[in-house]
Amino acid sequence: MTQALVVSVVVLWIVVLVLAGVVFALARQVGVLHERIAPAGALALSDGPKVGEAAPVVVAESLSGHLGRIGEADPDGRGRLLFFVSPRCPVCKRLLPTVKRIVRENAAKLVVASDGVEEDHAGLAAEHDLAPADYHLSAELSVRYGIAKLPYAVLLDGDGIVRGQGIVNTREHVESLFEAERLRVGSIQDYLAQTPLAAGRQGSES
């Protein structure tokens, strides 16, 4: 009886030690994966102007009835975020408050762009307190900027040069556009590819 109990205790300790080893190995793998996973920036899929190129200038009517020249240099030298949306896009609606806050924190100007039925867009503008004068409807805008998926954002500097762009589904995606501009790179992905750490990883994987 006593011998059987001793054997049971020994087996139990062996199992505990094995499980502890497995947990330790898994923890190490999680740490390695955490180091290798880079922060994801907005993914550029546009067939329009590339980062560093001048934005196309498009004349588009706003919800206030005024014509605006979207893409030209800003008289005050302010950056602008062109945010392409749709009233039927749930991600666009969810992200709008965040986009407004990030644009304000970066002392830029928000320009909302889309096309379709004006009444639908007027409702979206009212729901999210968007300035009608900065909400433009034009099918040509989407075509000239090569927009195929929504929500999509294009960051312009004060001279009308594209400084960042991509599909934006999260706060991090929107912030990555302004961060890429500060770093003077096309995207966060480009920056990470240029860092010594990324180069070292690529060399170890080859």
C-alpha positions in Angstrom: 0.0 0.0 0.0 2.7 2.4 1.0 4.8 1.4 -2.0 1.9 2.1 -4.4 1.4 5.5 -2.8 5.1 6.4 -3.2 5.0 5.3 -6.9 1.9 7.5 -7.4 3.6 10.5 -5.9 6.7 10.0 -8.0 4.6 9.7 -11.2 2.6 12.8 -10.3 5.8 14.8 -9.8 7.2 13.6 -13.1 3.9 14.7 -14.8 4.1 18.1 -13.1 7.8 18.5 -14.2 6.9 17.6 -17.8 4.0 20.0 -17.9 6.2 22.7 -16.4 8.7 22.1 -19.2 6.0 22.3 -21.8 4.7 25.6 -20.4 8.2 27.1 -20.3 8.8 26.1 -24.0 5.4 27.6 -25.0 6.2 30.8 -23.2 9.5 31.1 -25.0 7.8 30.6 -28.4 5.2 33.2 -27.5 8.0 35.6 -26.7 9.8 34.9 -30.0 6.5 35.4 -32.0 5.8 38.7 -30.1 9.3 40.0 -31.2 8.8 38.9 -34.8 5.3 40.3 -35.2 5.7 43.9 -36.4 3.0 46.5 -35.9 0.8 46.6 -39.0 0.3 49.8 -40.8 -2.4 50.7 -43.3 -2.1 48.5 -46.4 -1.9 50.5 -49.6 -3.9 48.9 -52.5 -4.7 52.0 -54.5 -4.0 52.3 -58.2 -3.9 56.1 -57.8 -1.0 58.4 -56.9 1.9 56.9 -54.9 3.5 58.2 -51.8 5.7 61.1 -52.7 3.7 62.0 -55.8 1.4 65.0 -56.3 -2.2 64.3 -55.6 -4.6 64.6 -58.5 -6.7 67.8 -58.2 -10.4 67.1 -58.5 -13.2 69.6 -58.4 -16.0 68.2 -56.3 -19.2 69.5 -54.8 -19.6 69.4 -51.0 -22.8 68.8 -49.1 -23.0 72.5 -48.5 -23.2 73.0 -52.2 -19.8 74.6 -52.7 -17.2 73.4 -55.2 -13.8 72.5 -53.7 -10.5 71.6 -55.4 -9.5 68.5 -53.6 -5.8 67.7 -53.7 -4.3 71.1 -54.4 -1.9 72.8 -52.0 -3.6 74.1 -48.8 -3.4 77.9 -48.4 -2.6 77.5 -44.7 -0.1 74.7 -45.3 -2.1 72.2 -43.3 -2.1 68.5 -44.0 -5.3 66.8 -44.9 -6.6 63.4 -44.5 -8.9 62.3 -47.3 -11.2 59.7 -45.8 -13.2 57.6 -48.3 -16.4 56.2 -46.8 -19.9 54.9 -47.5 -23.0 55.3 -45.4 -23.5 51.5 -45.8 -20.0 50.7 -44.4 -20.2 49.7 -40.7 -16.4 50.0 -40.3 -16.5 53.5 -41.7 -19.1 54.6 -39.2 -17.3 52.9 -36.2 -14.0 54.5 -37.2 -15.2 58.1 -37.9 -15.0 59.3 -34.2 -11.4 58.0 -34.0 -10.4 59.5 -37.3 -11.7 62.9 -36.2 -9.7 62.7 -33.0 -6.5 61.6 -34.7 -6.8 64.3 -37.4 -7.4 66.9 -34.7 -4.4 65.7 -32.6 -2.2 66.1 -35.7 -3.4 69.6 -36.5 -4.6 68.4 -39.9 -7.9 68.8 -41.7 -10.4 66.0 -42.4 -11.9 65.8 -45.8 -14.6 63.1 -46.3 -15.1 61.8 -49.8 -17.6 59.5 -51.4 -20.3 59.3 -54.0 -23.9 58.2 -54.2 -27.2 59.5 -52.9 -26.8 62.9 -51.2 -29.5 62.3 -48.6 -27.7 59.2 -47.3 -24.5 61.1 -46.8 -26.3 64.1 -45.2 -27.5 61.6 -42.6 -24.0 60.3 -42.0 -22.6 63.8 -41.7 -25.3 64.8 -39.2 -24.8 61.6 -37.2 -21.1 62.2 -36.8 -21.0 66.0 -36.7 -19.1 66.3 -40.0 -18.8 69.7 -41.6 -20.9 69.7 -44.8 -18.3 72.0 -46.5 -15.7 69.3 -46.0 -17.8 66.3 -47.1 -17.5 65.9 -50.9 -19.5 63.7 -53.3 -17.8 62.8 -56.6 -17.4 59.6 -58.5 -14.3 61.1 -60.1 -12.6 61.4 -56.7 -12.6 57.6 -56.2 -11.5 57.0 -59.8 -8.6 59.4 -59.7 -7.4 58.2 -56.4 -7.8 54.5 -57.4 -10.0 53.6 -54.4 -11.3 50.0 -54.6 -12.0 49.2 -50.9 -13.4 51.1 -48.0 -12.6 52.6 -45.6 -9.6 54.1 -47.3 -7.5 57.1 -46.3 -5.0 59.3 -48.2 -2.8 61.7 -46.2 -1.7 64.8 -48.1 0.8 67.4 -46.8 0.3 71.2 -47.2 1.7 71.1 -50.7 -0.7 68.5 -51.9 1.9 65.7 -51.9 0.7 62.2 -50.9 2.5 61.2 -47.7 0.6 58.1 -46.8 -2.4 56.0 -47.8 -4.1 52.7 -47.2 -7.0 50.7 -46.0 -7.8 51.8 -42.5 -9.8 49.4 -40.4 -8.4 50.3 -37.0 -7.0 53.2 -35.0 -3.5 51.9 -35.5 -4.0 52.0 -39.2 -4.9 55.6 -39.2 -2.1 56.6 -36.8 0.4 54.7 -39.0 -0.2 57.2 -41.8 0.8 60.2 -39.7 3.7 58.2 -38.2 5.0 57.3 -41.7 4.9 61.0 -42.6 6.9 61.9 -39.5 9.5 59.2 -40.4 9.5 60.3 -44.0 8.8 56.8 -45.3 6.1 55.4 -47.6 4.6 53.3 -44.9 5.3 51.7 -41.6 6.1 48.4 -43.4 8.8 50.2 -45.5 10.3 51.6 -42.3 10.4 48.2 -40.6 12.0 46.7 -43.7 14.8 49.3 -43.5 15.6 48.8 -39.8 18.8 46.8 -38.8 16.6 44.5 -36.7 14.4 43.6 -39.7 17.5 43.1 -41.8 19.0 40.8 -39.2 15.8 38.7 -39.1 15.8 38.4 -42.9 19.4 37.2 -42.8 18.7 34.6 -40.2 15.7 33.3 -42.1 17.6 32.9 -45.4 
